[in-house]
């Protein structure tokens, strides 16, 4: 290994600790994603028991999930603005407390309006606030390995669905179908486990603990290296509105709209669909959980590959693979089709989220990333609103999900094309020499 005597550089990290504090932030963010998404993804197992108790049809209860998707999405730009101005720690911790209390309160549901207000508004807004940690916060902490750490945190969402959805189904059956106890248990998990962990390790950015972002050089003691190694990219935005004057944000957001369209419909309707074709409730929950578990491989793999080879081609591949999953489900409406869909969708489900977040940070910088990411998530949730309502509407109309699945699945192929045509090499700081890391410098 060679060194430059006049301009020595080192990768940032704590002077007295062998482990960069940002990795503790990654661990906390991953666990927060685990409990938040796991509890929210469990909504599908409550569709049938709550509908039976209150006499709701499938479209009625779907409307609650759809409202939650759009409200959470609409809140994200405002929460992102608060994230950029007030600080990540305050936004994320407050959101965690509220989502935990509101989730537990769902066990008190006594009519449709209560469910609509608590799940559709309160938990949706607070869940969105906590979700900002997965992309915008980690992008502040990491320059090198950015796609990998965002993918690790995103994998927490998959692990949450893998473990908490079957756990919630087990608890529902163990209590004789008592969905009230099950909601309360999910809320307590957030309050007892996630909130203290967030309090201990969530920090707004590395400067709060006297560090530089991971992968950014620090100047030498004599000041010879005192210059910014992270210069402005060609599309780096100081305010969120600047990003919408360029094509990449529209390409990413258009594809991410389809992402929401094709995932949230399954979050709500996969388990009811499986039960409807003769699969037992327990097996349906297990297949859904395995699908989310495969996200661990898909999410981690996409992050590692993206840090080595770039983002947009992998993003396009993820949309294409998910489209193939819908084709398999439609051609084989059986347990086999469910497992095939779980395989295709599992490897691609969360990969699109982490790759979109990372590519957004690479192209538009960190100054307004919270707000820009919030708007991007809003597009995702608008798609989710359409997908969830479409599934409930066509089920009530035809008695099956076939037409709804065909429509949403077909949209994945133009989404893949949209992602593939992003000019990443022109606009990303990874390709224009503006971002130099230790590995790149040869030191």
RODO-2510 file (C-alpha; in nm, 4 decimals, decimal comma):
residues 443
     n   res          X          Y          Z
     1     x     0,0000     0,0000     0,0000
     2     x     0,1322     0,3427    -0,0926
     3     x     0,0656     0,6740     0,0782
     4     x     0,0752     1,0368    -0,0190
     5     x     0,2948     1,2248     0,2309
     6     x     0,1632     1,5679     0,1304
     7     x    -0,2043     1,4830     0,1327
     8     x    -0,2766     1,1809     0,3485
     9     x    -0,6370     1,0684     0,3571
    10     x    -0,8193     0,8251     0,5779
    11     x    -1,1684     0,6873     0,5803
    12     x    -1,3793     0,8566     0,8416
    13     x    -1,4666     0,6760     1,1587
    14     x    -1,4284     0,7098     1,5338
    15     x    -1,0707     0,7521     1,6485
    16     x    -1,0915     0,5239     1,9528
    17     x    -1,3464     0,2689     1,8393
    18     x    -1,2869    -0,0109     1,5869
    19     x    -1,6442     0,0192     1,4629
    20     x    -1,7845     0,3255     1,2873
    21     x    -2,0897     0,4556     1,4794
    22     x    -2,2883     0,4569     1,1567
    23     x    -2,3092     0,0784     1,1728
    24     x    -2,5006     0,1099     1,5003
    25     x    -2,7340     0,3490     1,3191
    26     x    -2,7794     0,0880     1,0445
    27     x    -2,8654    -0,1770     1,3035
    28     x    -3,1206     0,0489     1,4739
    29     x    -3,2789     0,1557     1,1451
    30     x    -3,2993    -0,2069     1,0301
    31     x    -3,4780    -0,3152     1,3472
    32     x    -3,7154    -0,0196     1,3281
    33     x    -3,7993    -0,1217     0,9725
    34     x    -3,8451    -0,4797     1,0962
    35     x    -4,1144    -0,4003     1,3527
    36     x    -4,2858    -0,1173     1,1659
    37     x    -4,3258    -0,2933     0,8336
    38     x    -4,3918    -0,6299     0,9907
    39     x    -4,6827    -0,4964     1,1944
    40     x    -4,8229    -0,3025     0,8991
    41     x    -4,7875    -0,5947     0,6580
    42     x    -4,9935    -0,8024     0,9000
    43     x    -5,3044    -0,6060     0,7992
    44     x    -5,3870    -0,8781     0,5445
    45     x    -5,4475    -1,1401     0,8133
    46     x    -5,7088    -0,9144     0,9781
    47     x    -5,9118    -0,8676     0,6581
    48     x    -6,1290    -1,1780     0,6967
    49     x    -6,1873    -1,1836     1,0786
    50     x    -6,2641    -0,8114     1,0995
    51     x    -6,4864    -0,8243     0,7903
    52     x    -6,6803    -1,1157     0,9356
    53     x    -6,7293    -0,9489     1,2741
    54     x    -6,8436    -0,6147     1,1354
    55     x    -7,0095    -0,7312     0,8125
    56     x    -6,7770    -0,5397     0,5777
    57     x    -6,7255    -0,6414     0,2157
    58     x    -6,3803    -0,6745     0,0654
    59     x    -6,3833    -0,3322    -0,1017
    60     x    -6,4802    -0,1595     0,2237
    61     x    -6,1868    -0,2879     0,4226
    62     x    -5,9586    -0,2453     0,1211
    63     x    -6,0500     0,1231     0,1246
    64     x    -5,8904     0,1540     0,4701
    65     x    -5,5596     0,0139     0,3460
    66     x    -5,5816     0,2262     0,0329
    67     x    -5,6461     0,5405     0,2359
    68     x    -5,3515     0,4513     0,4582
    69     x    -5,1286     0,4215     0,1537
    70     x    -5,2198     0,7601     0,0109
    71     x    -5,2223     0,9421     0,3469
    72     x    -4,8818     0,8019     0,4364
    73     x    -4,7523     0,9006     0,0968
    74     x    -4,9026     1,2496     0,1105
    75     x    -4,7453     1,3051     0,4528
    76     x    -4,3967     1,2046     0,3388
    77     x    -4,2986     1,5281     0,1618
    78     x    -4,3953     1,7286     0,4732
    79     x    -4,2210     1,4823     0,7038
    80     x    -3,9239     1,4918     0,4694
    81     x    -3,9170     1,8698     0,4937
    82     x    -3,9212     1,8420     0,8737
    83     x    -3,6450     1,5813     0,8422
    84     x    -3,4320     1,8282     0,6435
    85     x    -3,5061     2,1250     0,8733
    86     x    -3,5823     1,9952     1,2256
    87     x    -3,3719     1,6813     1,2269
    88     x    -3,4025     1,3085     1,1716
    89     x    -3,3929     1,2080     1,5384
    90     x    -3,6978     1,4107     1,6438
    91     x    -3,9061     1,3037     1,3428
    92     x    -3,8207     0,9345     1,3686
    93     x    -3,8567     0,8942     1,7479
    94     x    -4,1859     1,0855     1,7607
    95     x    -4,3190     0,8767     1,4733
    96     x    -4,2173     0,5529     1,6448
    97     x    -4,4019     0,6361     1,9659
    98     x    -4,7174     0,7354     1,7795
    99     x    -4,7204     0,4327     1,5496
   100     x    -4,6743     0,1986     1,8456
   101     x    -4,9605     0,3512     2,0426
   102     x    -5,1884     0,3659     1,7381
   103     x    -5,1196     0,0048     1,6376
   104     x    -5,2084    -0,1145     1,9872
   105     x    -5,5208     0,1029     1,9765
   106     x    -5,6456    -0,0845     1,6678
   107     x    -5,7423    -0,3595     1,9106
   108     x    -6,0163    -0,1232     2,0325
   109     x    -6,1809    -0,0926     1,6889
   110     x    -6,5576    -0,0790     1,7243
   111     x    -6,6694     0,0557     1,3860
   112     x    -6,5451     0,1430     1,0396
   113     x    -6,4791     0,5107     1,1153
   114     x    -6,2463     0,4235     1,4030
   115     x    -6,0460     0,1872     1,1824
   116     x    -6,0382     0,4465     0,9066
   117     x    -5,9043     0,7182     1,1360
   118     x    -5,6514     0,5116     1,3310
   119     x    -5,5112     0,2904     1,0555
   120     x    -5,5873     0,5146     0,7602
   121     x    -5,4475     0,8322     0,9157
   122     x    -5,2588     0,7985     1,2435
   123     x    -5,0537     0,4841     1,1855
   124     x    -4,9987     0,5724     0,8192
   125     x    -4,8540     0,9171     0,8892
   126     x    -4,6382     0,8022     1,1792
   127     x    -4,5146     0,4969     0,9894
   128     x    -4,4063     0,7263     0,7070
   129     x    -4,2074     0,9397     0,9497
   130     x    -4,0181     0,6384     1,0785
   131     x    -3,9611     0,5103     0,7235
   132     x    -3,7504     0,8168     0,6360
   133     x    -3,4662     0,6548     0,8297
   134     x    -3,4221     0,3800     0,5720
   135     x    -3,3079     0,6049     0,2897
   136     x    -3,2532     0,9686     0,3747
   137     x    -3,0863     0,9126     0,7129
   138     x    -2,8473     0,6405     0,6015
   139     x    -2,7495     0,8372     0,2920
   140     x    -2,6187     1,1053     0,5293
   141     x    -2,4061     0,8547     0,7173
   142     x    -2,2581     0,6627     0,4244
   143     x    -2,0955     0,7650     0,0969
   144     x    -1,9006     0,4463     0,0416
   145     x    -2,1224     0,1330     0,0588
   146     x    -2,4342     0,3516     0,0389
   147     x    -2,6411     0,1077    -0,1655
   148     x    -2,5364    -0,1808     0,0583
   149     x    -2,6406    -0,0177     0,3867
   150     x    -2,9689     0,1129     0,2444
   151     x    -3,0384    -0,2401     0,1225
   152     x    -2,9534    -0,3844     0,4640
   153     x    -3,2065    -0,1517     0,6258
   154     x    -3,4625    -0,2286     0,3577
   155     x    -3,4108    -0,5978     0,4266
   156     x    -3,5412    -0,5246     0,7759
   157     x    -3,8812    -0,4607     0,6196
   158     x    -3,8717    -0,8039     0,4580
   159     x    -3,7563    -0,9773     0,7745
   160     x    -4,0400    -0,8080     0,9602
   161     x    -4,2949    -0,9489     0,7198
   162     x    -4,1202    -1,2874     0,7209
   163     x    -4,1469    -1,3219     1,0988
   164     x    -4,4227    -1,0936     1,2225
   165     x    -4,6927    -1,1891     0,9691
   166     x    -4,6756    -1,5606     1,0588
   167     x    -4,6374    -1,4631     1,4263
   168     x    -4,9507    -1,2492     1,4081
   169     x    -5,1395    -1,5322     1,2345
   170     x    -5,0193    -1,7764     1,5023
   171     x    -5,1291    -1,5402     1,7787
   172     x    -5,4642    -1,4851     1,6062
   173     x    -5,5297    -1,8586     1,5925
   174     x    -5,3871    -1,9265     1,9401
   175     x    -5,6311    -1,6745     2,0908
   176     x    -5,9284    -1,8241     1,9097
   177     x    -5,9411    -1,5574     1,6405
   178     x    -5,9078    -1,2674     1,8862
   179     x    -5,7764    -1,0013     1,6496
   180     x    -5,7918    -0,7378     1,9244
   181     x    -5,5181    -0,9052     2,1293
   182     x    -5,3112    -0,9503     1,8149
   183     x    -5,3213    -0,5788     1,7257
   184     x    -5,2291    -0,4857     2,0835
   185     x    -4,9320    -0,7248     2,0823
   186     x    -4,7952    -0,5755     1,7603
   187     x    -4,8167    -0,2256     1,9065
   188     x    -4,6366    -0,3279     2,2248
   189     x    -4,3506    -0,4779     2,0241
   190     x    -4,2890    -0,1372     1,8663
   191     x    -4,3089     0,0520     2,1947
   192     x    -4,1018    -0,1860     2,4051
   193     x    -3,8299    -0,2758     2,1547
   194     x    -3,8020    -0,0236     1,8709
   195     x    -3,8434     0,3041     2,0608
   196     x    -3,5595     0,2459     2,3132
   197     x    -3,3252     0,1266     2,0372
   198     x    -3,3995     0,4350     1,8296
   199     x    -3,3418     0,6609     2,1294
   200     x    -2,9980     0,5100     2,1878
   201     x    -2,8623     0,5110     1,8335
   202     x    -3,0521     0,7413     1,5962
   203     x    -2,8554     1,0617     1,5276
   204     x    -2,9250     1,3292     1,2667
   205     x    -2,5895     1,2933     1,0907
   206     x    -2,2242     1,2000     1,1635
   207     x    -2,1340     1,5517     1,2783
   208     x    -2,3538     1,5012     1,5860
   209     x    -2,0983     1,2527     1,7177
   210     x    -1,7905     1,4237     1,5742
   211     x    -1,7542     1,2121     1,2611
   212     x    -1,7497     1,2415     0,8842
   213     x    -1,9694     1,0244     0,6602
   214     x    -1,8283     0,6792     0,5985
   215     x    -1,6106     0,6891     0,2880
   216     x    -1,5438     1,0649     0,2928
   217     x    -1,1842     1,1711     0,3361
   218     x    -1,0776     1,3953     0,6184
   219     x    -0,8085     1,6636     0,5732
   220     x    -0,4522     1,6169     0,6922
   221     x    -0,3390     1,7912     1,0097
   222     x    -0,1355     2,0476     0,8159
   223     x    -0,4428     2,1440     0,6131
   224     x    -0,2906     2,0326     0,2814
   225     x    -0,5878     1,8110     0,2139
   226     x    -0,8428     2,0667     0,3229
   227     x    -1,0841     2,0560     0,0335
   228     x    -1,4235     1,9057    -0,0309
   229     x    -1,3940     1,5657    -0,1911
   230     x    -1,7678     1,5483    -0,2385
   231     x    -1,8355     1,8154    -0,4991
   232     x    -2,1647     1,9028    -0,6571
   233     x    -2,3130     1,6670    -0,9107
   234     x    -2,4672     1,7987    -1,2338
   235     x    -2,8230     1,7675    -1,0956
   236     x    -2,7560     1,8162    -0,7236
   237     x    -3,0509     2,0068    -0,5747
   238     x    -3,0486     2,2691    -0,3014
   239     x    -3,4310     2,2676    -0,2880
   240     x    -3,6636     1,9859    -0,3817
   241     x    -3,8312     2,1673    -0,6719
   242     x    -3,5053     2,1774    -0,8687
   243     x    -3,5090     1,8000    -0,9072
   244     x    -3,8330     1,8049    -1,1045
   245     x    -3,6742     2,0087    -1,3815
   246     x    -3,4764     1,7036    -1,4929
   247     x    -3,5766     1,3723    -1,6498
   248     x    -3,4336     1,1127    -1,4056
   249     x    -3,6723     1,2028    -1,1224
   250     x    -3,9712     1,1468    -1,3531
   251     x    -3,8313     0,8164    -1,4737
   252     x    -3,7689     0,6952    -1,1193
   253     x    -4,1009     0,8207    -0,9842
   254     x    -4,2985     0,6740    -1,2718
   255     x    -4,1452     0,3339    -1,2113
   256     x    -4,1847     0,3710    -0,8348
   257     x    -4,5561     0,4435    -0,8845
   258     x    -4,5799     0,0987    -1,0451
   259     x    -4,3773    -0,0467    -0,7577
   260     x    -4,6431     0,0667    -0,5122
   261     x    -4,9193    -0,0490    -0,7472
   262     x    -4,7789    -0,4023    -0,7601
   263     x    -4,6694    -0,4519    -0,3974
   264     x    -4,9382    -0,2975    -0,1774
   265     x    -5,2107    -0,4885    -0,3589
   266     x    -5,0356    -0,8061    -0,2456
   267     x    -4,9793    -0,6792     0,1077
   268     x    -5,3577    -0,6597     0,1460
   269     x    -5,4928    -0,9218    -0,0939
   270     x    -5,2321    -1,1998    -0,1132
   271     x    -5,3491    -1,3913     0,1941
   272     x    -5,7232    -1,3534     0,1099
   273     x    -5,6473    -1,4611    -0,2502
   274     x    -5,4601    -1,7685    -0,1308
   275     x    -5,7391    -1,8665     0,1089
   276     x    -5,9890    -1,8124    -0,1724
   277     x    -5,8190    -2,0714    -0,3951
   278     x    -5,8212    -2,3316    -0,1176
   279     x    -5,4958    -2,2736     0,0683
   280     x    -5,5121    -2,2881     0,4482
   281     x    -5,4698    -1,9592     0,6357
   282     x    -5,1507    -2,0805     0,8018
   283     x    -4,9908    -2,1871     0,4732
   284     x    -5,0983    -1,8603     0,3095
   285     x    -4,9259    -1,6626     0,5852
   286     x    -4,6154    -1,8830     0,5588
   287     x    -4,5894    -1,8328     0,1816
   288     x    -4,6269    -1,4586     0,2264
   289     x    -4,3632    -1,4662     0,4978
   290     x    -4,1239    -1,6668     0,2805
   291     x    -4,1785    -1,4168    -0,0008
   292     x    -4,0752    -1,1390     0,2351
   293     x    -3,7859    -1,3506     0,3600
   294     x    -3,6482    -1,3886     0,0093
   295     x    -3,6196    -1,0124     0,0108
   296     x    -3,3242    -1,0596     0,2432
   297     x    -3,1319    -1,2204    -0,0413
   298     x    -3,2741    -0,9952    -0,3097
   299     x    -3,2245    -0,6777    -0,1087
   300     x    -2,8721    -0,7527     0,0096
   301     x    -2,7664    -0,8882    -0,3265
   302     x    -2,8970    -0,5864    -0,5154
   303     x    -2,7213    -0,3475    -0,2759
   304     x    -2,3850    -0,5211    -0,3011
   305     x    -2,4075    -0,5482    -0,6802
   306     x    -2,5250    -0,1869    -0,7115
   307     x    -2,2183    -0,0593    -0,5250
   308     x    -2,0006    -0,2497    -0,7710
   309     x    -2,1832    -0,2145    -1,1016
   310     x    -2,4373     0,0694    -1,0765
   311     x    -2,8041     0,1063    -0,9900
   312     x    -3,0356     0,1536    -1,2869
   313     x    -2,9809    -0,1778    -1,4675
   314     x    -3,0483    -0,3714    -1,1489
   315     x    -3,3556    -0,1562    -1,0873
   316     x    -3,4895    -0,2398    -1,4327
   317     x    -3,4173    -0,6095    -1,3784
   318     x    -3,6087    -0,6083    -1,0497
   319     x    -3,9220    -0,4700    -1,2159
   320     x    -3,8933    -0,7215    -1,5008
   321     x    -3,8519    -1,0168    -1,2625
   322     x    -4,1551    -0,9106    -1,0602
   323     x    -4,3570    -0,8924    -1,3825
   324     x    -4,2598    -1,2539    -1,4527
   325     x    -4,3928    -1,3418    -1,1074
   326     x    -4,7357    -1,2046    -1,1929
   327     x    -4,7346    -1,4056    -1,5158
   328     x    -4,6609    -1,7223    -1,3167
   329     x    -4,9405    -1,6459    -1,0700
   330     x    -5,1945    -1,5932    -1,3478
   331     x    -5,0931    -1,9041    -1,5403
   332     x    -5,0955    -2,1267    -1,2310
   333     x    -5,3711    -2,0152    -0,9875
   334     x    -5,2737    -2,2767    -0,7295
   335     x    -5,0321    -2,3410    -0,4464
   336     x    -4,7598    -2,3854    -0,7092
   337     x    -4,8419    -2,0457    -0,8571
   338     x    -4,8259    -1,8874    -0,5120
   339     x    -4,4800    -2,0316    -0,4505
   340     x    -4,3581    -1,9251    -0,7956
   341     x    -4,4865    -1,5736    -0,7359
   342     x    -4,3241    -1,5718    -0,3927
   343     x    -3,9912    -1,6593    -0,5545
   344     x    -4,0021    -1,4002    -0,8325
   345     x    -4,1556    -1,1240    -0,6214
   346     x    -3,9471    -1,2033    -0,3157
   347     x    -3,6159    -1,1415    -0,4891
   348     x    -3,7395    -0,8156    -0,6425
   349     x    -3,9829    -0,6685    -0,3878
   350     x    -3,7592    -0,4574    -0,1663
   351     x    -3,4749    -0,4255    -0,4168
   352     x    -3,6648    -0,1528    -0,6042
   353     x    -3,7006     0,0541    -0,2869
   354     x    -3,3348     0,0508    -0,1865
   355     x    -3,2104     0,1019    -0,5429
   356     x    -3,4478     0,3957    -0,5993
   357     x    -3,3460     0,5606    -0,2703
   358     x    -2,9765     0,5190    -0,3459
   359     x    -3,0001     0,6376    -0,7054
   360     x    -3,1947     0,9439    -0,5897
   361     x    -2,9188     1,0321    -0,3415
   362     x    -2,6486     0,9786    -0,6049
   363     x    -2,8164     1,2040    -0,8609
   364     x    -2,9744     1,4798    -0,6462
   365     x    -2,7452     1,4945    -0,3438
   366     x    -2,8271     1,5212     0,0270
   367     x    -2,9329     1,8832     0,0757
   368     x    -3,3021     1,8263     0,0003
   369     x    -3,3012     1,4470     0,0033
   370     x    -3,5600     1,4124     0,2795
   371     x    -3,8174     1,6129     0,0859
   372     x    -3,7335     1,4575    -0,2510
   373     x    -3,7496     1,1075    -0,1021
   374     x    -4,0835     1,1958     0,0544
   375     x    -4,2270     1,2982    -0,2821
   376     x    -4,0902     0,9822    -0,4407
   377     x    -4,2567     0,7766    -0,1685
   378     x    -4,5808     0,9656    -0,2315
   379     x    -4,5729     0,8436    -0,5915
   380     x    -4,5222     0,4905    -0,4599
   381     x    -4,8198     0,5230    -0,2277
   382     x    -5,0479     0,6709    -0,4944
   383     x    -4,9718     0,3590    -0,6940
   384     x    -5,0446     0,1524    -0,3838
   385     x    -5,3808     0,3263    -0,3412
   386     x    -5,4759     0,2383    -0,6973
   387     x    -5,3612    -0,1211    -0,6604
   388     x    -5,5377    -0,1917    -0,3308
   389     x    -5,8662    -0,0403    -0,4492
   390     x    -5,8397    -0,2149    -0,7841
   391     x    -5,7997    -0,5499    -0,6134
   392     x    -6,1018    -0,4966    -0,3857
   393     x    -6,3170    -0,3542    -0,6672
   394     x    -6,2588    -0,6360    -0,9156
   395     x    -6,2940    -0,9015    -0,6465
   396     x    -6,6366    -0,7682    -0,5477
   397     x    -6,7302    -0,7335    -0,9157
   398     x    -6,6084    -1,0696    -1,0469
   399     x    -6,5433    -1,2843    -0,7403
   400     x    -6,1761    -1,3262    -0,8356
   401     x    -5,8521    -1,1281    -0,8403
   402     x    -5,7532    -1,2394    -1,1920
   403     x    -5,8269    -0,9171    -1,3781
   404     x    -5,6721    -0,6967    -1,1097
   405     x    -5,3520    -0,9030    -1,1048
   406     x    -5,3326    -0,8980    -1,4840
   407     x    -5,3564    -0,5181    -1,4950
   408     x    -5,0973    -0,4472    -1,2267
   409     x    -4,8606    -0,7140    -1,3552
   410     x    -4,8651    -0,5699    -1,7073
   411     x    -4,7484    -0,2317    -1,5770
   412     x    -4,4190    -0,3769    -1,4544
   413     x    -4,2699    -0,4112    -1,8011
   414     x    -4,2932    -0,0403    -1,8983
   415     x    -4,1631     0,0359    -1,5476
   416     x    -3,8572    -0,1766    -1,6233
   417     x    -3,8054     0,0165    -1,9465
   418     x    -3,8367     0,3493    -1,7640
   419     x    -3,5675     0,2490    -1,5136
   420     x    -3,3406     0,1078    -1,7823
   421     x    -3,3384     0,4341    -1,9793
   422     x    -3,2149     0,6484    -1,6854
   423     x    -2,8824     0,8029    -1,7872
   424     x    -2,7028     0,7082    -1,4678
   425     x    -2,3503     0,7548    -1,6048
   426     x    -2,4261     1,1131    -1,7025
   427     x    -2,5924     1,2313    -1,3821
   428     x    -2,4699     1,0161    -1,0917
   429     x    -2,1707     1,1379    -0,8904
   430     x    -2,0391     0,7818    -0,8977
   431     x    -1,9332     0,8189    -1,2616
   432     x    -1,8075     1,1740    -1,3082
   433     x    -1,5097     1,1807    -1,0741
   434     x    -1,6755     1,4069    -0,8165
   435     x    -1,6752     1,1420    -0,5461
   436     x    -1,3352     0,9936    -0,4575
   437     x    -1,2942     0,7214    -0,1989
   438     x    -0,9916     0,5613    -0,0401
   439     x    -1,0196     0,2599    -0,2665
   440     x    -1,0388     0,4818    -0,5766
   441     x    -0,7374     0,6896    -0,4750
   442     x    -0,5075     0,3916    -0,4491
   443     x    -0,4174     0,4653    -0,0875
***
